[in-house]
């Protein structure tokens, strides 16, 4: 099957507009791409992992930072704001319930509410893409 967002053309534009809107709140593009990559890794979406690696490489990120994002806690390569955003991404993606207070408080210490909204919308939209791509086994590099 083709990607559902392609099969329902009226759906693709709002999804793309939502992603573009997340880029307008002052959160560094590289941080949002790291969040996208980590969420996609958790969800096992090869297509989005591939896209995330390519986007981060294009943005000038180092191989070290891209290659170990799944093990961000055990590496020195990420800033405190990035660590807070990655923890938030994992908490939102891995849990059906509210984010733990300590994770939320750490993120809120580094980001304004509009920035937190942009990060949460990036996480949610990435989860949407992952849940469209993974079930149909969208192949990396196939779009």
C-alpha positions in Angstrom: 0.0 0.0 0.0 1.1 3.6 -0.6 1.6 5.9 2.3 -1.9 6.8 3.7 -1.1 10.5 3.7 -0.4 10.2 0.0 -3.6 8.2 -0.7 -5.6 10.9 1.1 -4.0 14.0 -0.5 -6.0 16.5 1.6 -4.3 15.0 4.6 -0.7 15.7 3.6 -0.9 19.5 3.5 -2.1 20.0 7.0 0.5 17.5 8.3 3.2 19.5 6.5 1.8 22.8 7.8 1.9 21.4 11.3 5.6 20.4 11.0 6.4 23.8 9.5 4.6 25.6 12.4 6.8 23.7 14.9 9.8 25.4 13.3 8.6 28.9 14.2 8.9 28.9 17.9 12.7 29.4 18.4 13.6 25.8 19.1 16.8 24.9 17.2 16.2 22.9 14.1 18.8 20.4 15.1 17.2 19.8 18.4 13.8 19.1 16.7 15.5 16.7 14.3 17.2 14.9 17.2 13.8 14.5 18.8 12.3 13.3 15.5 15.2 10.7 15.2 14.8 9.4 18.8 11.0 9.0 18.5 11.4 7.2 15.2 14.0 4.9 16.8 11.6 4.0 19.6 8.8 3.3 17.2 11.0 1.2 14.8 10.2 3.4 11.8 13.1 2.7 9.4 11.9 5.3 6.9 11.8 8.1 9.5 15.1 7.0 11.1 16.7 7.2 7.7 15.1 10.6 7.0 16.2 11.9 10.5 19.8 10.8 9.9 19.8 12.5 6.5 18.3 15.7 7.9 20.8 15.9 10.8 23.7 15.2 8.4 22.5 17.9 6.1 22.2 20.3 9.1 25.9 19.7 9.9 25.5 17.4 12.9 28.4 15.1 13.7 28.4 11.4 13.2 29.0 11.0 17.0 25.8 12.9 17.9 23.7 11.2 15.3 25.1 7.7 15.9 24.5 7.6 19.6 21.2 9.5 20.1 19.6 6.2 21.3 22.2 6.2 24.1 22.2 9.9 24.8 22.2 9.4 28.6 25.5 7.6 28.5 27.4 10.1 26.2 28.8 13.6 26.7 27.6 14.9 23.3 24.3 16.6 24.2 23.5 19.8 26.0 21.2 20.0 29.0 18.4 21.4 26.9 18.8 18.6 24.4 18.8 16.0 27.1 15.6 17.5 28.5 14.0 17.4 25.1 15.1 13.8 24.4 13.8 12.7 27.8 10.5 14.4 27.0 10.4 12.7 23.6 10.9 9.3 25.2 8.4 9.9 28.0 5.7 11.1 25.5 6.3 8.2 23.1 6.7 5.4 25.6 3.8 6.2 27.9 0.1 6.4 27.4 -0.2 8.6 30.5 1.1 12.0 31.5 4.8 12.8 31.4 6.4 12.3 34.9 6.8 15.6 36.7 10.6 15.4 36.9 10.9 15.0 33.1 8.4 17.9 32.5 10.1 20.1 35.0 13.5 19.6 33.4 12.1 20.5 30.0 10.2 23.5 31.3 13.5 24.7 32.9 15.0 25.1 29.4 12.1 26.0 27.1 9.3 28.5 27.1 5.7 27.3 26.8 5.6 28.0 23.0 8.9 26.1 22.6 7.6 23.2 24.7 4.5 23.2 22.5 6.7 23.0 19.4 8.6 20.1 20.8 5.4 18.3 21.8 3.9 18.9 18.4 7.1 17.6 16.8 6.9 14.4 19.0 3.2 13.9 18.2 3.7 14.5 14.4 6.6 12.2 14.3 4.5 9.6 16.1 1.9 10.1 13.4 4.4 9.6 10.6 5.8 6.6 12.4 2.4 5.0 12.7 1.6 5.6 9.1 5.0 4.3 7.8 5.6 1.3 10.1 2.4 -0.6 9.4 2.8 -0.5 5.7 6.6 -1.2 5.9 7.5 2.0 4.1 11.1 1.4 3.0 13.8 3.9 3.9 14.7 6.2 1.1 11.5 5.2 -0.9 9.7 8.5 -0.9 
